[in-house]
Amino acid sequence: MAKPRKRILFSYQLLSNVGCEIIIRGSIDFLTRAFPQYDLEFVVSSYHVARDRAILADLPQVTIVPMLGWKRYLRAALTYTGRMVSNWSPRFATAEFRKSDLFVSVGGDIYTMFGNSIPHDWLGYEAFATRHGIPSMMFGANMERFEIVSAADRALLLAHLKRFRILVVRDRGTADYLAGHGISENVDVFPDPVFSLRPRTVFHRRKIRRIGVNFTPILLRDFGPPILERFAGIVSDLARDGYEITLLPHVYSSDGNPGLNDPTALAALHAALPDDVRPRVALYDRTFSLATIAEALQQIDLFVGARMHGCLNSLTLGKAVCFVGYSRKVHTMVDWLANESPFGVMKQSFNAIHADQLDAAQLRGLIGAHDAWAAAAPDEPVEVDTLSYLQGLPVWGHVTRSVPL
């Protein structure tokens, strides 16, 4: 007997961001496990349909719907007249949304008040779903900085969050933060979507020889030219110590936006290296996706980066990681990893350091701790059984009871 078909529509994600690809894939895995009684179709909207179909070609249950150019003008008019949320229209065909059975706002940093404002478009997604009787849930988000927006916008934001059937956030720090704003009854915790994709991680006892460094436009935006000088100095010190170094991206801009494009920032870092160091530092120059970046990460022993999903991607591949911080999310994630997750058995091999405090000495300390662990029992790798941990969490029953499909 065929399973009933149910259609799940995701909020917009840039698949040029490997982290967004992780979010989509991890969300699909979670929802497929949560609702095994249904034949699920997942709807992903795209400005680059052919590319995104190719990236997700191994997932036959995914439907890619194109963005419509003329919708830009409608949405601009709604924004100009102040009616964007109350009369929100998707950037793709409205019928694609209306025939969905569930809207899922998927993960990442949308609710961290980037641009010092509430995420109006994401409020619009939920408002549209609510108007049309489509239930909403959230999966994989972190949240912070509600305090920087006006009292009126904060009230709008909190009312919006309370309308979700369930908010599945990615760490306890986010759940506690929401509770501080009076939102707790519809909140549950489930680790970042990347953990759904890596059911088993093996940490081999190898000393660190090869280091991947990720440098992003976010660091330049938040810290200015001094951060470029700081990272150039760190890379130079480590190269002169004899480590092999590759500069690795995790996000690129399909439209050439330097504010999003890791390769642009990495090229600037490479150019800032001293003449004696630059030839010894490799610059990743392939096209990339989760698959190709994972191949590159498999070749390193330590990842140093400001992209959260770059760090988690590396950790779940069994690599040592320095999470470079520019907001509280890095520290709450690393606290959870060290103290509540099964990755706590490897806490000597990862840490979090704020970007403008990072230096080569701190990285040498992390390397030393990892290398001591590696030398202690060279023939005894450590395995982390993430799948068993995830399956034992109570969120599964909470989701199926909260979300009517």
ABEGO torsion letter per residue (X at the ends): XBBBBBBBBBBBBBAABAAAAAAAAAAAAAAAAABAABBBBBBBBBABAAAAAAAAAABAABBBBBBBAAAAAAAAAAAAAGAAAAABBBABBAAAAAABABBBBBEEAAAAGBGGBBBAAAAAAAAAAAAAGBBBBBBGBBBBGAAABBAAAAAAAAAAAAABABBBBABAAAAAAAAAAGBAAABBBBBBAAAAABABBBBBBBBBABBBBBBBAAAAAAAEAAAAAAAAAAAAAAAAAGBBBBBBBABBBAAGBAAABAAAAAAAAAAABBAAAAAABBBBABBBBAAAAAAAAAABABBBBABAAAAAAAAAAGBBBBBBBABAAAAAAAAAAAAABAAAAAAAABBBBBAAABBAAAAAAAAAAAAAAAAABAABBBBBBAAAAAAABAAAAAAAAABBX
